[in-house]
Amino acid sequence: MNTTTLIRLQEKIEAIKKKLMTLEDMRPGSLSKQYNVCGKPICRCKDPVRPKKHGPYYQLSYTLDGQSRTEFVKQHQVKLVKKQIETFRLFRKLTNQWANLAWQMARLRATMDAPEKGTGGGRKKR
């Protein structure tokens, strides 16, 4: 039973590895749309009746090596960046699944290797 379970877990890990090998460019983070007000006193963004802010400008926010970062993304790159973010999310999901399966395998192997109760596998009496 436990050997069969180990084989099934290993097969699931192998399937995850295959999926990971197909992933293309990725990047962490989230993309937001920004609208700005400029500093010119006579501008459409300062209109007292119907102000119209400048934009949209797209901004990518992410954390890398423990440091928060922000980058502006040009309009023609937005679609590509969204795809890369989705690919990174899938990468994280798959690696989390892999880690969970590996944890299950480690626990199962530990129970298979453990001595059965009453077979003298415990502490020796003096």
N, C-alpha and C positions, 0 to 999 in steps of 0.2 A: 504493500500500500504506500509506504513512505517513498520507496524507490520510484513508483509510478508518479507520485506527486512531484518529486524532484525532476523527473524527466519533463513533465508538463510545464513546470516553472521555467526550466532551461529553454524549452521550445518557445515560450512566451518572450523570454529575454532575446533569443535569436531573432524573433520577428521584429522586436523593437530595434535591434541593431540594424536590420535591413532597412527599416523606415528611416532611421537616422542617417544612413548612407545616402539616401535620396534627397536630403534637405539641401537647399541652395543657400544663397547669401541670406544672412540674418543680422539683425541688430536689436538690442534690448531697448525698451523705453515706451513712451507714449507720445502721440502726435496731437498737438492742439492747434486750433485756429485762433489767431490773434488779430485784433483791429486796434490801430493806434491813432493817437491825436498828436499832430506835429506842433512845433513851436512857433509857426508863423501866425502873427496876429490876424491877418486877413486870409483865411483859408476856409474851404468848405467844411472842414472838421470843426471849426469854431463858430459856425453859423448859429446864432441864438435861437432861430426858429426851427430849422431842420438840419442839424449837424450830420455830416456824413463822414465817418471815420475812414482812415486809410487802411487798405487791406483787401482781402485777407492775407496774412502772413502766417506761414506754418512753422511751428516750433517743435522740435524733438527734445524731450527731456528724458534723461536716463542716468543710471548710476553705474560707474565703471571703476573697479579697484577701490570701492568704498567712497568714491568722490562723485557728487552730483554734477551733472553737466547739462548744458543746453546748447542746441544748434538750430539755426534757422535752416529751413528746407525750401528750396526753390519750387515754385508752382509745378514745373514740369517733372519734378522728382517725387511728388507726393504719392502717386500711385505705387511707385517702386518701394518707397520707404514703408508704406502701409503693408505691402507684401512681405518685406523683410521683418517687420515687427511681428506679423502673424507667424512667420516661419520660426522666429525665436520663441514665441509662445508655445508652438508645437514642440520645439526642441526641449523646452523646460518640462512640458507635460510628459514627453516620452522618457526623459532622464529620471523624472520623479517616479514613473511607473517602474523603470528598471531598478532603481534603488529599493523600491518597495518589494519587488520580486526577489532581489538579492537578499534582503533582510529576511524574507520568509524562508528562503533556502538555507540561510545560515542558522536560523532557529530550528528548522527541521533537521538539519545535519547534527546540530548539538543534541537534539533528543535521540537521534539514531545512535550517536557515539556514547551517550551517557550509559553508565552501568545500570542494570535493572535493580530495583529495590530488593534488598535481602541477599544480594550476591557478594557482599563484602566490599563493595566499591566505596564505602565511606571511610571515616577516620578509623585508624587502628586504636584499639584500647590498650592501655598500658597496665 
